[in-house]
């Protein structure tokens, strides 16, 4: 079975996000003043082969914990789409 | 009305994604061989104030085109959640 994993890795809520702050200021400089908060993270798409959805879930969790997210400063969430 | 915009900015499909390639190799080095393709982009959360969903849609499209995405090399999509 082929799956597409759509993963979001975001800075944890308690942690300052200087990139998000820069984006907010950049938007204001462009005249877009309606934005009160901006947070920036990564969006990762993985295509993978797995025997079941549970196995795919396990592989993606593993990939996030070992490589894609720094779990001290970031949190991740993902959804799986069967292709 | 308050909205949360969940934006994904990804490299266009025709464009090489060296960061994605590096992630694929990194996963293989960790023994995760089931991943056949990886693409890396940005995930951006904006909180904004708008009179209607159509107005929020317009503000976020504007922000993406003017600042958040380089539309020559990247594509963006987003969904709006009313808070």
Backbone of each chain as nested JSON, in Angstrom:
{
  "chains": [
    {"id": "A", "residues": [
      {"number": 1, "name": "UNK", "atoms": {"N": [0.841, -1.195, 0.0], "CA": [0.0, 0.0, 0.0], "C": [0.881, 1.252, 0.0]}},
      {"number": 2, "name": "UNK", "atoms": {"N": [0.486, 2.219, -0.822], "CA": [1.238, 3.475, -0.889], "C": [0.5, 4.546, -0.103]}},
      {"number": 3, "name": "UNK", "atoms": {"N": [1.28, 5.3, 0.645], "CA": [0.687, 6.385, 1.416], "C": [1.414, 7.7, 1.15]}},
      {"number": 4, "name": "UNK", "atoms": {"N": [0.666, 8.791, 1.271], "CA": [1.272, 10.116, 1.32], "C": [1.07, 10.653, 2.731]}},
      {"number": 5, "name": "UNK", "atoms": {"N": [2.181, 11.012, 3.373], "CA": [2.094, 11.611, 4.706], "C": [2.276, 13.118, 4.574]}},
      {"number": 6, "name": "UNK", "atoms": {"N": [1.316, 13.856, 5.109], "CA": [1.394, 15.322, 5.127], "C": [1.731, 15.728, 6.564]}},
      {"number": 7, "name": "UNK", "atoms": {"N": [2.969, 16.164, 6.76], "CA": [3.487, 16.411, 8.108], "C": [3.671, 17.913, 8.34]}},
      {"number": 8, "name": "UNK", "atoms": {"N": [3.235, 18.393, 9.487], "CA": [3.545, 19.772, 9.895], "C": [4.444, 19.739, 11.106]}},
      {"number": 9, "name": "UNK", "atoms": {"N": [5.564, 20.437, 11.035], "CA": [6.467, 20.569, 12.179], "C": [6.469, 22.042, 12.567]}},
      {"number": 10, "name": "UNK", "atoms": {"N": [6.005, 22.333, 13.787], "CA": [5.874, 23.739, 14.217], "C": [6.665, 23.973, 15.503]}},
      {"number": 11, "name": "UNK", "atoms": {"N": [7.14, 25.213, 15.695], "CA": [7.762, 25.529, 16.99], "C": [6.726, 25.357, 18.102]}},
      {"number": 12, "name": "UNK", "atoms": {"N": [7.16, 24.843, 19.258], "CA": [6.213, 24.676, 20.369], "C": [5.639, 26.032, 20.787]}},
      {"number": 13, "name": "UNK", "atoms": {"N": [4.4, 26.003, 21.295], "CA": [3.689, 27.257, 21.57], "C": [4.418, 28.14, 22.579]}},
      {"number": 14, "name": "UNK", "atoms": {"N": [5.127, 27.526, 23.515], "CA": [5.792, 28.296, 24.575], "C": [7.045, 28.973, 24.052]}},
      {"number": 15, "name": "UNK", "atoms": {"N": [7.496, 28.562, 22.866], "CA": [8.801, 29.018, 22.38], "C": [8.641, 30.196, 21.419]}},
      {"number": 16, "name": "UNK", "atoms": {"N": [9.472, 31.222, 21.608], "CA": [9.47, 32.39, 20.726], "C": [9.728, 31.959, 19.293]}},
      {"number": 17, "name": "UNK", "atoms": {"N": [9.061, 32.615, 18.351], "CA": [9.235, 32.287, 16.94], "C": [9.676, 33.551, 16.199]}},
      {"number": 18, "name": "UNK", "atoms": {"N": [10.979, 33.83, 16.174], "CA": [11.468, 35.073, 15.562], "C": [11.121, 35.19, 14.077]}},
      {"number": 19, "name": "UNK", "atoms": {"N": [11.075, 34.041, 13.369], "CA": [10.717, 34.06, 11.952], "C": [9.255, 34.522, 11.786]}},
      {"number": 20, "name": "UNK", "atoms": {"N": [8.394, 34.028, 12.669], "CA": [6.989, 34.437, 12.639], "C": [6.838, 35.925, 12.918]}},
      {"number": 21, "name": "UNK", "atoms": {"N": [7.635, 36.421, 13.876], "CA": [7.584, 37.841, 14.212], "C": [8.025, 38.673, 13.008]}},
      {"number": 22, "name": "UNK", "atoms": {"N": [9.087, 38.221, 12.326], "CA": [9.579, 38.929, 11.141], "C": [8.509, 38.966, 10.044]}},
      {"number": 23, "name": "UNK", "atoms": {"N": [7.794, 37.857, 9.879], "CA": [6.725, 37.802, 8.871], "C": [5.62, 38.788, 9.225]}},
      {"number": 24, "name": "UNK", "atoms": {"N": [5.247, 38.846, 10.497], "CA": [4.187, 39.775, 10.917], "C": [4.584, 41.219, 10.599]}},
      {"number": 25, "name": "UNK", "atoms": {"N": [5.832, 41.587, 10.922], "CA": [6.315, 42.943, 10.638], "C": [6.375, 43.185, 9.127]}},
      {"number": 26, "name": "UNK", "atoms": {"N": [6.834, 42.175, 8.384], "CA": [6.893, 42.297, 6.927], "C": [5.524, 42.547, 6.322]}},
      {"number": 27, "name": "UNK", "atoms": {"N": [4.512, 41.832, 6.842], "CA": [3.141, 42.028, 6.343], "C": [2.652, 43.437, 6.655]}},
      {"number": 28, "name": "UNK", "atoms": {"N": [2.949, 43.92, 7.867], "CA": [2.527, 45.28, 8.231], "C": [3.173, 46.307, 7.31]}},
      {"number": 29, "name": "UNK", "atoms": {"N": [4.454, 46.086, 6.984], "CA": [5.146, 47.011, 6.075], "C": [4.517, 47.021, 4.684]}},
      {"number": 30, "name": "UNK", "atoms": {"N": [3.848, 45.925, 4.33], "CA": [3.156, 45.857, 3.046], "C": [1.708, 46.359, 3.148]}},
      {"number": 31, "name": "UNK", "atoms": {"N": [1.321, 46.822, 4.325], "CA": [-0.027, 47.354, 4.509], "C": [-1.053, 46.306, 4.917]}},
      {"number": 32, "name": "UNK", "atoms": {"N": [-0.583, 45.083, 5.233], "CA": [-1.518, 44.033, 5.68], "C": [-1.5, 44.02, 7.21]}},
      {"number": 33, "name": "UNK", "atoms": {"N": [-2.429, 44.784, 7.798], "CA": [-2.402, 45.007, 9.249], "C": [-3.359, 44.106, 10.017]}},
      {"number": 34, "name": "UNK", "atoms": {"N": [-4.097, 43.258, 9.3], "CA": [-5.129, 42.457, 9.969], "C": [-4.568, 41.222, 10.661]}},
      {"number": 35, "name": "UNK", "atoms": {"N": [-3.28, 40.942, 10.442], "CA": [-2.685, 39.72, 11.002], "C": [-2.176, 39.997, 12.412]}},
      {"number": 36, "name": "UNK", "atoms": {"N": [-2.698, 39.258, 13.4], "CA": [-2.296, 39.497, 14.787], "C": [-1.214, 38.533, 15.252]}},
      {"number": 37, "name": "UNK", "atoms": {"N": [-1.058, 37.409, 14.562], "CA": [-0.034, 36.448, 14.984], "C": [0.389, 35.603, 13.786]}},
      {"number": 38, "name": "UNK", "atoms": {"N": [1.683, 35.309, 13.719], "CA": [2.19, 34.463, 12.638], "C": [3.177, 33.471, 13.226]}},
      {"number": 39, "name": "UNK", "atoms": {"N": [3.044, 32.213, 12.835], "CA": [4.019, 31.198, 13.252], "C": [4.448, 30.412, 12.017]}},
      {"number": 40, "name": "UNK", "atoms": {"N": [5.756, 30.138, 11.96], "CA": [6.317, 29.502, 10.776], "C": [6.923, 28.154, 11.151]}},
      {"number": 41, "name": "UNK", "atoms": {"N": [6.581, 27.152, 10.386], "CA": [7.178, 25.837, 10.592], "C": [7.45, 25.196, 9.248]}},
      {"number": 42, "name": "UNK", "atoms": {"N": [7.591, 23.874, 9.284], "CA": [7.873, 23.147, 8.051], "C": [6.678, 22.3, 7.65]}},
      {"number": 43, "name": "UNK", "atoms": {"N": [6.496, 22.164, 6.346], "CA": [5.508, 21.213, 5.833], "C": [6.269, 20.183, 5.007]}},
      {"number": 44, "name": "UNK", "atoms": {"N": [6.099, 18.92, 5.36], "CA": [6.869, 17.848, 4.725], "C": [5.907, 16.825, 4.137]}},
      {"number": 45, "name": "UNK", "atoms": {"N": [6.126, 16.47, 2.876], "CA": [5.332, 15.413, 2.236], "C": [6.24, 14.212, 2.02]}},
      {"number": 46, "name": "UNK", "atoms": {"N": [5.849, 13.072, 2.555], "CA": [6.598, 11.836, 2.329], "C": [5.701, 10.855, 1.593]}},
      {"number": 47, "name": "UNK", "atoms": {"N": [6.242, 10.225, 0.559], "CA": [5.549, 9.096, -0.059], "C": [6.198, 7.837, 0.452]}},
      {"number": 48, "name": "UNK", "atoms": {"N": [5.381, 6.913, 0.932], "CA": [5.978, 5.702, 1.475], "C": [5.136, 4.478, 1.196]}},
      {"number": 49, "name": "UNK", "atoms": {"N": [5.787, 3.352, 1.336], "CA": [5.199, 2.041, 1.092], "C": [5.087, 1.353, 2.457]}},
      {"number": 50, "name": "UNK", "atoms": {"N": [3.904, 0.847, 2.789], "CA": [3.754, 0.16, 4.07], "C": [2.659, -0.896, 3.939]}},
      {"number": 51, "name": "UNK", "atoms": {"N": [2.713, -1.896, 4.799], "CA": [1.75, -2.996, 4.739], "C": [0.359, -2.605, 5.208]}},
      {"number": 52, "name": "UNK", "atoms": {"N": [0.278, -1.615, 6.079], "CA": [-1.013, -1.2, 6.623], "C": [-0.915, 0.258, 7.058]}},
      {"number": 53, "name": "UNK", "atoms": {"N": [-2.049, 0.844, 7.368], "CA": [-2.032, 2.236, 7.824], "C": [-1.312, 2.343, 9.167]}},
      {"number": 54, "name": "UNK", "atoms": {"N": [-1.472, 1.34, 10.021], "CA": [-0.805, 1.359, 11.328], "C": [0.713, 1.342, 11.149]}},
      {"number": 55, "name": "UNK", "atoms": {"N": [1.185, 0.534, 10.181], "CA": [2.624, 0.475, 9.933], "C": [3.12, 1.815, 9.387]}},
      {"number": 56, "name": "UNK", "atoms": {"N": [2.371, 2.405, 8.451], "CA": [2.749, 3.703, 7.891], "C": [2.824, 4.75, 9.0]}},
      {"number": 57, "name": "UNK", "atoms": {"N": [1.85, 4.702, 9.891], "CA": [1.802, 5.597, 11.038], "C": [3.081, 5.484, 11.874]}},
      {"number": 58, "name": "UNK", "atoms": {"N": [3.5, 4.248, 12.085], "CA": [4.692, 3.982, 12.885], "C": [5.954, 4.512, 12.194]}},
      {"number": 59, "name": "UNK", "atoms": {"N": [6.043, 4.287, 10.875], "CA": [7.222, 4.738, 10.112], "C": [7.327, 6.265, 10.152]}},
      {"number": 60, "name": "UNK", "atoms": {"N": [6.184, 6.946, 9.965], "CA": [6.212, 8.415, 9.917], "C": [6.532, 8.989, 11.3]}},
      {"number": 61, "name": "UNK", "atoms": {"N": [5.943, 8.402, 12.34], "CA": [6.251, 8.862, 13.711], "C": [7.746, 8.726, 13.979]}},
      {"number": 62, "name": "UNK", "atoms": {"N": [8.295, 7.593, 13.589], "CA": [9.724, 7.32, 13.72], "C": [10.561, 8.368, 12.974]}},
      {"number": 63, "name": "UNK", "atoms": {"N": [10.195, 8.639, 11.721], "CA": [10.93, 9.606, 10.899], "C": [10.891, 10.999, 11.54]}},
      {"number": 64, "name": "UNK", "atoms": {"N": [9.718, 11.367, 12.084], "CA": [9.591, 12.687, 12.72], "C": [10.469, 12.785, 13.953]}},
      {"number": 65, "name": "UNK", "atoms": {"N": [10.425, 11.735, 14.792], "CA": [11.169, 11.786, 16.06], "C": [12.671, 11.726, 15.838]}},
      {"number": 66, "name": "UNK", "atoms": {"N": [13.098, 10.944, 14.828], "CA": [14.532, 10.739, 14.639], "C": [15.187, 11.789, 13.745]}},
      {"number": 67, "name": "UNK", "atoms": {"N": [14.418, 12.399, 12.843], "CA": [15.07, 13.297, 11.88], "C": [14.328, 14.611, 11.642]}},
      {"number": 68, "name": "UNK", "atoms": {"N": [13.014, 14.538, 11.455], "CA": [12.319, 15.701, 10.89], "C": [12.023, 16.792, 11.918]}},
      {"number": 69, "name": "UNK", "atoms": {"N": [11.758, 16.398, 13.16], "CA": [11.429, 17.385, 14.185], "C": [12.446, 17.32, 15.319]}},
      {"number": 70, "name": "UNK", "atoms": {"N": [12.77, 18.481, 15.854], "CA": [13.565, 18.546, 17.082], "C": [12.551, 18.615, 18.217]}},
      {"number": 71, "name": "UNK", "atoms": {"N": [12.3, 17.466, 18.864], "CA": [11.143, 17.437, 19.78], "C": [11.369, 18.224, 21.07]}},
      {"number": 72, "name": "UNK", "atoms": {"N": [12.57, 18.748, 21.255], "CA": [12.788, 19.654, 22.397], "C": [12.121, 21.004, 22.115]}},
      {"number": 73, "name": "UNK", "atoms": {"N": [12.21, 21.453, 20.869], "CA": [11.696, 22.789, 20.532], "C": [10.5, 22.768, 19.591]}},
      {"number": 74, "name": "UNK", "atoms": {"N": [10.231, 21.625, 18.981], "CA": [9.178, 21.583, 17.971], "C": [8.151, 20.496, 18.29]}},
      {"number": 75, "name": "UNK", "atoms": {"N": [6.969, 20.642, 17.712], "CA": [5.975, 19.58, 17.794], "C": [5.552, 19.22, 16.384]}},
      {"number": 76, "name": "UNK", "atoms": {"N": [5.096, 17.987, 16.207], "CA": [4.696, 17.591, 14.856], "C": [3.311, 16.961, 14.88]}},
      {"number": 77, "name": "UNK", "atoms": {"N": [2.645, 17.02, 13.735], "CA": [1.379, 16.318, 13.539], "C": [1.361, 15.91, 12.073]}},
      {"number": 78, "name": "UNK", "atoms": {"N": [0.632, 14.852, 11.773], "CA": [0.569, 14.452, 10.37], "C": [-0.728, 13.737, 10.08]}},
      {"number": 79, "name": "UNK", "atoms": {"N": [-1.068, 13.703, 8.806], "CA": [-2.176, 12.855, 8.377], "C": [-1.694, 11.984, 7.225]}},
      {"number": 80, "name": "UNK", "atoms": {"N": [-2.287, 10.811, 7.116], "CA": [-1.914, 9.854, 6.072], "C": [-3.024, 9.773, 5.046]}},
      {"number": 81, "name": "UNK", "atoms": {"N": [-2.629, 9.805, 3.771], "CA": [-3.593, 9.638, 2.685], "C": [-3.169, 8.403, 1.901]}},
      {"number": 82, "name": "UNK", "atoms": {"N": [-4.089, 7.46, 1.743], "CA": [-3.738, 6.27, 0.959], "C": [-3.807, 6.607, -0.526]}},
      {"number": 83, "name": "UNK", "atoms": {"N": [-2.754, 6.27, -1.263], "CA": [-2.702, 6.625, -2.7], "C": [-3.244, 5.5, -3.572]}}
    ]},
    {"id": "B", "residues": [
      {"number": 1, "name": "UNK", "atoms": {"N": [-14.677, 39.132, 12.877], "CA": [-14.508, 37.679, 12.912], "C": [-13.029, 37.326, 12.892]}},
      {"number": 2, "name": "UNK", "atoms": {"N": [-12.677, 36.367, 13.737], "CA": [-11.274, 35.93, 13.788], "C": [-11.105, 34.649, 12.994]}},
      {"number": 3, "name": "UNK", "atoms": {"N": [-10.014, 34.586, 12.262], "CA": [-9.721, 33.387, 11.484], "C": [-8.296, 32.911, 11.742]}},
      {"number": 4, "name": "UNK", "atoms": {"N": [-8.117, 31.603, 11.623], "CA": [-6.779, 31.026, 11.574], "C": [-6.577, 30.501, 10.152]}},
      {"number": 5, "name": "UNK", "atoms": {"N": [-5.503, 30.967, 9.514], "CA": [-5.18, 30.464, 8.178], "C": [-4.036, 29.47, 8.304]}},
      {"number": 6, "name": "UNK", "atoms": {"N": [-4.253, 28.275, 7.767], "CA": [-3.201, 27.242, 7.747], "C": [-2.685, 27.169, 6.312]}},
      {"number": 7, "name": "UNK", "atoms": {"N": [-1.477, 27.682, 6.108], "CA": [-0.934, 27.843, 4.754], "C": [0.208, 26.856, 4.521]}},
      {"number": 8, "name": "UNK", "atoms": {"N": [0.211, 26.206, 3.384], "CA": [1.359, 25.393, 2.968], "C": [2.0, 26.016, 1.74]}},
      {"number": 9, "name": "UNK", "atoms": {"N": [3.294, 26.243, 1.82], "CA": [4.048, 26.759, 0.671], "C": [5.044, 25.663, 0.281]}},
      {"number": 10, "name": "UNK", "atoms": {"N": [4.899, 25.143, -0.93], "CA": [5.742, 24.017, -1.359], "C": [6.472, 24.362, -2.659]}},
      {"number": 11, "name": "UNK", "atoms": {"N": [7.665, 23.769, -2.87], "CA": [8.324, 23.94, -4.164], "C": [7.43, 23.364, -5.257]}},
      {"number": 12, "name": "UNK", "atoms": {"N": [7.393, 24.022, -6.415], "CA": [6.58, 23.509, -7.52], "C": [7.054, 22.121, -7.944]}},
      {"number": 13, "name": "UNK", "atoms": {"N": [6.128, 21.316, -8.426], "CA": [6.414, 19.916, -8.726], "C": [7.542, 19.738, -9.732]}},
      {"number": 14, "name": "UNK", "atoms": {"N": [7.66, 20.693, -10.687], "CA": [8.674, 20.566, -11.741], "C": [10.064, 20.902, -11.217]}},
      {"number": 15, "name": "UNK", "atoms": {"N": [10.128, 21.508, -10.023], "CA": [11.408, 22.05, -9.543], "C": [12.085, 21.063, -8.589]}},
      {"number": 16, "name": "UNK", "atoms": {"N": [13.379, 20.877, -8.781], "CA": [14.16, 20.014, -7.908], "C": [14.083, 20.504, -6.463]}},
      {"number": 17, "name": "UNK", "atoms": {"N": [14.026, 19.578, -5.529], "CA": [13.938, 19.94, -4.124], "C": [15.118, 19.297, -3.383]}},
      {"number": 18, "name": "UNK", "atoms": {"N": [16.273, 19.985, -3.346], "CA": [17.473, 19.382, -2.748], "C": [17.293, 19.057, -1.259]}},
      {"number": 19, "name": "UNK", "atoms": {"N": [16.491, 19.886, -0.561], "CA": [16.248, 19.625, 0.863], "C": [15.472, 18.307, 1.038]}},
      {"number": 20, "name": "UNK", "atoms": {"N": [14.512, 18.083, 0.139], "CA": [13.749, 16.835, 0.182], "C": [14.632, 15.631, -0.102]}},
      {"number": 21, "name": "UNK", "atoms": {"N": [15.545, 15.808, -1.061], "CA": [16.46, 14.724, -1.395], "C": [17.357, 14.397, -0.19]}},
      {"number": 22, "name": "UNK", "atoms": {"N": [17.829, 15.452, 0.483], "CA": [18.68, 15.258, 1.668], "C": [17.917, 14.511, 2.765]}},
      {"number": 23, "name": "UNK", "atoms": {"N": [16.644, 14.84, 2.925], "CA": [15.831, 14.162, 3.943], "C": [15.661, 12.684, 3.593]}},
      {"number": 24, "name": "UNK", "atoms": {"N": [15.43, 12.407, 2.314], "CA": [15.262, 11.007, 1.897], "C": [16.531, 10.198, 2.21]}},
      {"number": 25, "name": "UNK", "atoms": {"N": [17.689, 10.785, 1.888], "CA": [18.961, 10.098, 2.169], "C": [19.17, 9.957, 3.679]}},
      {"number": 26, "name": "UNK", "atoms": {"N": [18.846, 11.01, 4.411], "CA": [18.977, 10.969, 5.87], "C": [18.131, 9.862, 6.481]}},
      {"number": 27, "name": "UNK", "atoms": {"N": [16.901, 9.709, 5.96], "CA": [16.018, 8.652, 6.472], "C": [16.601, 7.272, 6.159]}},
      {"number": 28, "name": "UNK", "atoms": {"N": [17.139, 7.117, 4.952], "CA": [17.736, 5.825, 4.587], "C": [18.919, 5.507, 5.498]}},
      {"number": 29, "name": "UNK", "atoms": {"N": [19.723, 6.523, 5.818], "CA": [20.857, 6.311, 6.723], "C": [20.405, 5.882, 8.118]}},
      {"number": 30, "name": "UNK", "atoms": {"N": [19.181, 6.237, 8.462], "CA": [18.622, 5.822, 9.759], "C": [17.89, 4.487, 9.656]}},
      {"number": 31, "name": "UNK", "atoms": {"N": [17.916, 3.89, 8.484], "CA": [17.263, 2.588, 8.311], "C": [15.807, 2.664, 7.912]}},
      {"number": 32, "name": "UNK", "atoms": {"N": [15.327, 3.881, 7.588], "CA": [13.931, 4.03, 7.157], "C": [13.935, 4.043, 5.631]}},
      {"number": 33, "name": "UNK", "atoms": {"N": [13.763, 2.862, 5.038], "CA": [13.915, 2.702, 3.59], "C": [12.594, 2.722, 2.826]}},
      {"number": 34, "name": "UNK", "atoms": {"N": [11.491, 2.845, 3.544], "CA": [10.185, 2.754, 2.888], "C": [9.776, 4.038, 2.185]}},
      {"number": 35, "name": "UNK", "atoms": {"N": [10.535, 5.125, 2.41], "CA": [10.147, 6.424, 1.843], "C": [10.705, 6.558, 0.431]}},
      {"number": 36, "name": "UNK", "atoms": {"N": [9.814, 6.754, -0.55], "CA": [10.264, 6.852, -1.947], "C": [10.412, 8.296, -2.413]}},
      {"number": 37, "name": "UNK", "atoms": {"N": [9.789, 9.228, -1.739], "CA": [9.904, 10.623, -2.151], "C": [9.653, 11.532, -0.952]}},
      {"number": 38, "name": "UNK", "atoms": {"N": [10.41, 12.625, -0.899], "CA": [10.217, 13.595, 0.186], "C": [10.286, 14.995, -0.401]}},
      {"number": 39, "name": "UNK", "atoms": {"N": [9.343, 15.825, -0.003], "CA": [9.384, 17.236, -0.419], "C": [9.177, 18.112, 0.813]}},
      {"number": 40, "name": "UNK", "atoms": {"N": [9.952, 19.19, 0.876], "CA": [9.945, 20.042, 2.065], "C": [9.489, 21.443, 1.69]}},
      {"number": 41, "name": "UNK", "atoms": {"N": [8.557, 21.958, 2.443], "CA": [8.113, 23.331, 2.248], "C": [7.894, 23.992, 3.588]}},
      {"number": 42, "name": "UNK", "atoms": {"N": [7.11, 25.06, 3.573], "CA": [6.845, 25.803, 4.792], "C": [5.388, 25.637, 5.204]}},
      {"number": 43, "name": "UNK", "atoms": {"N": [5.172, 25.599, 6.508], "CA": [3.808, 25.651, 7.026], "C": [3.677, 26.928, 7.848]}},
      {"number": 44, "name": "UNK", "atoms": {"N": [2.702, 27.746, 7.499], "CA": [2.56, 29.055, 8.132], "C": [1.16, 29.17, 8.72]}},
      {"number": 45, "name": "UNK", "atoms": {"N": [1.093, 29.575, 9.987], "CA": [-0.204, 29.826, 10.629], "C": [-0.342, 31.323, 10.851]}},
      {"number": 46, "name": "UNK", "atoms": {"N": [-1.399, 31.897, 10.309], "CA": [-1.677, 33.32, 10.535], "C": [-3.001, 33.463, 11.263]}},
      {"number": 47, "name": "UNK", "atoms": {"N": [-3.016, 34.287, 12.31], "CA": [-4.286, 34.65, 12.926], "C": [-4.651, 36.026, 12.406]}},
      {"number": 48, "name": "UNK", "atoms": {"N": [-5.877, 36.153, 11.936], "CA": [-6.255, 37.46, 11.396], "C": [-7.706, 37.798, 11.679]}},
      {"number": 49, "name": "UNK", "atoms": {"N": [-7.984, 39.074, 11.553], "CA": [-9.308, 39.651, 11.804], "C": [-9.86, 40.082, 10.45]}},
      {"number": 50, "name": "UNK", "atoms": {"N": [-11.075, 39.643, 10.109], "CA": [-11.659, 40.059, 8.835], "C": [-13.173, 40.099, 8.974]}},
      {"number": 51, "name": "UNK", "atoms": {"N": [-13.812, 40.885, 8.11], "CA": [-15.265, 41.048, 8.175], "C": [-16.026, 39.817, 7.715]}},
      {"number": 52, "name": "UNK", "atoms": {"N": [-15.419, 39.036, 6.828], "CA": [-16.105, 37.861, 6.292], "C": [-15.053, 36.853, 5.856]}},
      {"number": 53, "name": "UNK", "atoms": {"N": [-15.499, 35.632, 5.553], "CA": [-14.561, 34.616, 5.097], "C": [-13.952, 35.021, 3.748]}},
      {"number": 54, "name": "UNK", "atoms": {"N": [-14.761, 35.658, 2.884], "CA": [-14.258, 36.094, 1.578], "C": [-13.147, 37.121, 1.75]}},
      {"number": 55, "name": "UNK", "atoms": {"N": [-13.327, 38.028, 2.725], "CA": [-12.311, 39.057, 2.967], "C": [-11.034, 38.403, 3.506]}},
      {"number": 56, "name": "UNK", "atoms": {"N": [-11.18, 37.456, 4.443], "CA": [-10.023, 36.742, 5.003], "C": [-9.267, 36.019, 3.89]}},
      {"number": 57, "name": "UNK", "atoms": {"N": [-10.024, 35.392, 3.006], "CA": [-9.463, 34.699, 1.853], "C": [-8.6, 35.645, 1.012]}},
      {"number": 58, "name": "UNK", "atoms": {"N": [-9.118, 36.844, 0.794], "CA": [-8.412, 37.843, -0.01], "C": [-7.124, 38.298, 0.673]}},
      {"number": 59, "name": "UNK", "atoms": {"N": [-7.207, 38.524, 1.997], "CA": [-6.031, 38.981, 2.755], "C": [-4.927, 37.919, 2.712]}},
      {"number": 60, "name": "UNK", "atoms": {"N": [-5.301, 36.661, 2.905], "CA": [-4.293, 35.593, 2.953], "C": [-3.677, 35.369, 1.569]}},
      {"number": 61, "name": "UNK", "atoms": {"N": [-4.511, 35.411, 0.523], "CA": [-3.98, 35.276, -0.843], "C": [-2.965, 36.369, -1.126]}},
      {"number": 62, "name": "UNK", "atoms": {"N": [-3.326, 37.579, -0.729], "CA": [-2.455, 38.742, -0.877], "C": [-1.128, 38.545, -0.137]}},
      {"number": 63, "name": "UNK", "atoms": {"N": [-1.212, 38.097, 1.11], "CA": [-0.011, 37.876, 1.926], "C": [0.889, 36.817, 1.291]}},
      {"number": 64, "name": "UNK", "atoms": {"N": [0.274, 35.762, 0.748], "CA": [1.053, 34.693, 0.116], "C": [1.769, 35.212, -1.117]}},
      {"number": 65, "name": "UNK", "atoms": {"N": [1.03, 35.947, -1.957], "CA": [1.609, 36.409, -3.22], "C": [2.68, 37.468, -3.008]}},
      {"number": 66, "name": "UNK", "atoms": {"N": [2.48, 38.325, -2.006], "CA": [3.409, 39.452, -1.822], "C": [4.594, 39.109, -0.946]}},
      {"number": 67, "name": "UNK", "atoms": {"N": [4.442, 38.146, -0.029], "CA": [5.533, 37.921, 0.932], "C": [5.864, 36.456, 1.179]}},
      {"number": 68, "name": "UNK", "atoms": {"N": [4.841, 35.62, 1.37], "CA": [5.116, 34.294, 1.93], "C": [5.619, 33.288, 0.903]}},
      {"number": 69, "name": "UNK", "atoms": {"N": [5.153, 33.39, -0.328], "CA": [5.578, 32.438, -1.355], "C": [6.274, 33.166, -2.492]}},
      {"number": 70, "name": "UNK", "atoms": {"N": [7.281, 32.538, -3.026], "CA": [7.908, 33.017, -4.261], "C": [7.2, 32.281, -5.389]}},
      {"number": 71, "name": "UNK", "atoms": {"N": [6.229, 32.947, -6.032], "CA": [5.358, 32.189, -6.942], "C": [6.051, 31.761, -8.227]}},
      {"number": 72, "name": "UNK", "atoms": {"N": [7.279, 32.188, -8.433], "CA": [8.048, 31.66, -9.569], "C": [8.462, 30.209, -9.297]}},
      {"number": 73, "name": "UNK", "atoms": {"N": [8.837, 29.93, -8.054], "CA": [9.354, 28.603, -7.715], "C": [8.459, 27.813, -6.769]}},
      {"number": 74, "name": "UNK", "atoms": {"N": [7.501, 28.478, -6.154], "CA": [6.699, 27.806, -5.13], "C": [5.213, 27.923, -5.436]}},
      {"number": 75, "name": "UNK", "atoms": {"N": [4.448, 27.001, -4.859], "CA": [2.999, 27.129, -4.938], "C": [2.451, 27.122, -3.516]}},
      {"number": 76, "name": "UNK", "atoms": {"N": [1.273, 27.724, -3.34], "CA": [0.712, 27.758, -1.991], "C": [-0.742, 27.305, -2.006]}},
      {"number": 77, "name": "UNK", "atoms": {"N": [-1.174, 26.798, -0.86], "CA": [-2.583, 26.477, -0.658], "C": [-2.872, 26.787, 0.798]}},
      {"number": 78, "name": "UNK", "atoms": {"N": [-4.115, 27.054, 1.111], "CA": [-4.435, 27.322, 2.518], "C": [-5.874, 26.979, 2.813]}},
      {"number": 79, "name": "UNK", "atoms": {"N": [-6.135, 26.776, 4.107], "CA": [-7.522, 26.663, 4.538], "C": [-7.746, 27.639, 5.687]}},
      {"number": 80, "name": "UNK", "atoms": {"N": [-8.966, 28.114, 5.785], "CA": [-9.329, 29.072, 6.827], "C": [-10.198, 28.394, 7.867]}},
      {"number": 81, "name": "UNK", "atoms": {"N": [-9.883, 28.634, 9.137], "CA": [-10.701, 28.109, 10.226], "C": [-11.222, 29.306, 11.011]}},
      {"number": 82, "name": "UNK", "atoms": {"N": [-12.531, 29.383, 11.177], "CA": [-13.071, 30.501, 11.961], "C": [-12.896, 30.212, 13.436]}},
      {"number": 83, "name": "UNK", "atoms": {"N": [-12.344, 31.174, 14.186], "CA": [-12.059, 30.942, 15.621], "C": [-13.227, 31.404, 16.501]}}
    ]}
  ]
}
